[in-house]
Amino acid sequence: MEDILIIIKSILLLIAAAFILLTAYGIIRFKDDIPNVLYARIHILGIADVACIIALLVLNEPLLAVAYFILAPFASHAIANGHYYGEEEK
């Protein structure tokens, strides 16, 4: 029974790693000349957030997963607000 749990955890970690690789590809794919590219990149980083939460749950770290689940959207919102109101440096 313990072997089955290890296999399931390994599969979930591989899925999380695949999500992170897809996120990296998505961020690199967008060029900077597209208007509002920051919002597209923040949307893509949502995939990485889900992957990290899955990985933390698999690694038996539910408190870190909950904290990440709560704090990651606030950080994304702060970055988007800073960009929208012109607080970025050029």
Residue pairs with C-beta under 8 A, 6 or more apart in sequence:
9 58
9 59
12 54
12 55
12 57
12 58
13 55
13 58
13 59
15 51
15 54
16 51
16 52
16 54
16 55
16 58
17 51
18 51
19 47
19 48
19 50
19 51
19 54
20 48
20 51
20 52
22 47
23 44
23 45
23 47
23 48
23 51
26 41
26 44
26 47
27 41
27 44
27 45
30 37
30 40
30 41
30 44
31 37
34 40
38 79
38 80
38 83
39 80
39 83
42 76
42 79
42 80
45 76
46 76
49 68
49 69
49 72
49 73
52 68
53 65
53 68
53 69
56 62
56 64
56 65
56 68
57 65
81 87
82 88
